């Protein structure tokens, strides 16, 4: 009888702990990467250190979109708006003068895409290099 109470107490404790973990996990917001609507973008600016490139041709913009297109998800909220050395700043400009900003950077041998006021998404090295090549080929 005593053994049965101990087992039930352990199971109850385990259920409570798992419930708390589940609620905590579900309460974290999942962010999704949102590229601006391509047809509304009139130009894209790429900046890294002192280098700057402007994509204004619709074919160039379409090709650039193919590099960034993906359905990234994250639970890490964007919080770093500082400009750092090596960070690539991408600005999407619209006809009505509104813009969207995205940063790409390398940190501890991992590559990240940060959408301001949205989230931080891990990307692969190839995608990072594809964007970096736009700036290198000036």
Order of alpha helices (4+ residues) and beta strands (2+ residues): alpha-beta-beta-beta-alpha-beta-beta-beta-beta-beta-alpha
